[in-house]
Amino acid sequence: MIVSRWVPLLWTTAMVAGCWYLTETLSVRNDLEGLLPDGATEAQQVLLSQVRQGLSGRLILLAVEGAPAEELARLSRSLAEAIRANGTIGIVANGVDDDQETDRFLIERYRYLLSPAITTETFSVAALRTSLEQRLDDLRSPLGVLIRDLIPTDPTGETWRILQTWSGGNGPMRYRGVWMSPDRSRALLVVAIKGGGFDVDVQESIQTAIRALFDQVVKQSGIQARLHMSGPGVFAVEIQRAIESEAWQLSVVASVLVVGLLYVSYRSFRLVVLSLLPIVTGVVAGVLVVNQWFGFVHGITLGFGITLLGIVDDYPIHLFSHLSGHESAGSVMRTIWPTMRVGMLTTVIGFSALLLSGYQALAQLGILAIVGLVTGAFVTRWVIPACIGPRFIPLAVPRHVASRLDLLSTGQVLAVTVLILASAILIWSDTPMWEQDVTRLSPVPEEKKLFDQQLRRELGAPDVRDLLVVEGSTIEELLEKTEVVAERMEHLRTNDIIKGYDIVSRYVPSRRTQLERQRRLPERTVLERNLAEALNGLPFTPGLFSPFVEAVQRSRLQEPIGPEAFAGTMVGVKVESLLFSQGGRWMTVVLMSGVEDRWRLTEAVEAWKDLSISYVDLKEESNRVMTAYRDRTLQLLGWGIVAIGVVLAVGVRSVAVAVRVLTPVLCALLVVAAILRGVGEPLSLFHVATFLLVVGLGLDYALFLNRPGCEGEERLRTNFGLLVCSGTTIVVFGVLAVSKTPVLHAIGVTAASGALCCLFFSVVMARRKAYVA
């Protein structure tokens, strides 16, 4: 009696302390970067580096539409000014020339070192004469107002030439000085945000701020227009919020159904409430350990971890189903505890496969599941019996319901037939066994993907799928290599292998190239003489080009510019994304667009015979990353089942009984895989991870059906408990199976069908006389 009083008090104290500690130390992160693996190959490491640091993840594409072009141009300018004035969002570009003052300052100051057109002939009399005549034509054109102030300092047009080079020749169309779509139906802007591109919380706060600024600009201008945002970060926010919203709605529905099922089964609110204690305690303990181990808990890990802990709900249900009123809850618990303990240990072995996957996301998931499972089992063992009390009178087991389950024990022929059909489906189905394209797991609607592609085409942005990786020991060596690569890229474009590319040397030439251009700059006397001859007969004011002469002389003495000089600018953001350090070496990526034949591209790059240059298809490489970890998890699952078999043989003291317990699990996995393939659903990493839950359910069902003394009244109570266990599991995951989110749907279908199959095969293969504990 003393123990019975102290156990609930100790549990309450531990829960209060644990919850308080979590409120003080818990760090829940939603950035996808925290879940990414390290990458087994160099190509995968580059892929993951691009995900973590690449410009594509930090860009938000904005489209303003719903108004005439003139008004859209005004809104574009006002929105860009508002974002820039905000100071916390990032760098914005909309085509206005004075948007990037630092960029323009650096171009004007270093134009003779940055311009690719600087040769020994650039400042000859003939070349200067041609340039000056072109400037006269420009002054007579509609562009004259825009370039009038630039001509005295840059008559050769190097500033415009650099801007044209940086745009890659495929920049967006302009109207009224801002970027527009070709049909002028939308104004285009690009925002490079501060912070990590895949930090969902940061992305959401920035996107909310942009929408608020747009609403403010629209209100002040009185123009009716709409704002659309796109990009990986936008998709990441939409995906997470959609999953959270749908998961919450489905959880409410599932919870109501489960509570209703439990109340109908036991007619006791006390038992319904007590059934929550193991899983709640398991979640708190699991989150606490993961937080201490990793320093944070990812939101996705938390959601999937609770899913895997669904097996914990079975433990109190077994106890409630075996209460007869003749024995105390503690006595009943002691009777079924050996079976529950073996089931817990074998399930822990199955979940431990996640710890060895080498994937931080799965490791977090494994620790949370294992700690939660063990904690939930111990709460069921000691806390719940103390809370039930000795005077509780349980509801009699409905014999007509429980006895029906035994009808399946004669269904060996049906079981064999099901297995034969499942094998046939697995062998001859047209559906691929494995999902090889991770993009199909994305819940982003197809129309939003197409809209994003359209915006990228209108902005002239690369596809961010095909890239070259160039290595070097230093930044200078890398820049020199990329200059050689740039010449080869022009050859690829000429041969229609690619349509465009973006390379770091386009923005920052190597020091060697800059010094070579510097040596081509003439001395003052030579430049002044050539300029005087070139001006002969032209209607320019004497002395107008003195700033030009001074700029050339200043450039002759300048120190070459490096990538660090562009920090904090739009160009700097792009350079930082293209140039990075990894493993003690410097690497850069060359982004390519318009790749029609990737086989020809691969052959062309291999023909260069340069080991420091490699071609990477990010889509295919991302598929390989997920496939590798799926195969790794599947392999560990197989070894886990072998280990479970050994532990079962020891725990039940009989190899024959261990086979009877393990065989239903293997049969259920086979049939579930066939069901998925039969409905046209290839297996993915999420299906494989959910197989662990199916293994746990199958072991639980089979162990209780093969436990000692499982005959007569005890058999009826076991049957009733299994019906309630499987019923709650099928209800919860059946609701999840109707989800429109591919990941939630995969988990729901796998777990719900797995629970049903485990129950069927466990009953068919169970025997009356069981092992002796």
FENLIN-V503662 format. One line per field, one symbol per residue. ss: DSSP state (A for helix, B for strand, O for the rest). A space follows every 10 residues. Layout:
BEGIN
ss->???
END
This chain:
BEGIN
ss->OAAAAAAAAA AAAAAAAAAA AAAAAOOBBO BAAAAOOOOO OAAAAAAAAA AAAOAAAABB BBBBBOOOAA AAAAAAAAAA AAAAAAOOOB BBBOOOOOOO AAAAAAAAAA AAAAOOOOOO OOOOAAAAAA AAAAAAAAAA OOOAAAAAAA AOOOOOOAAA AAAAAAAOOO OOBBBOOBBB OOOOOBBBBB BBBOOOOOBA AAAAAAAAAA AAAAAAAAAA AOOOOBBBBB OAAAAAAAAA AAAAAAAAAA AAAAAAAAAA AAAAAAOOAA AAAAAAAAAA AAAAAAAAAA AAAAOOBBAA AAAAAAAAAA AAAAAAAAAA AAOOOOOOAA AAAAAAAAAA AAAAAAAAAA AAAAAAOOOA AAAAAAAAAA AAAAAAAAAA AAAAAAAAOO OOOOOOOOAA AAAAAAAAAA OAAAAAAAAA AAAAAAAAOO OOOBOOOAAA AOOOOAAAAA AAAAAAAAAO OOOOOBBBBB BBOOAAAAAA AAAAAAAAAA AAAAOOOOOB BBOAAAOOOO AAAAAAAAAO OOOAAAAAAA AAAAAOOOOO OOOOOAAAAA AAAAAAAOOO OOAAAAOOOA AAAAAAAABB BBOOBBBBBB BBBOOOOAAA AAAAAAAOOO OOBBBBBAAA AAAAAAAAAA AAAAAAAAAA AAAAAAAAAA AAOOAAAAAA AAAAAAAAAA AAAAAAAAOO OOBOAAAAAA AAAAAAAAAA AAAAAOOOOO OAAAAAAAAA AAAAAAAAAA AAAAAAAOOO OAAAAAAAAA AAAAAAAAAA AAAAAOOOOO OOO
END
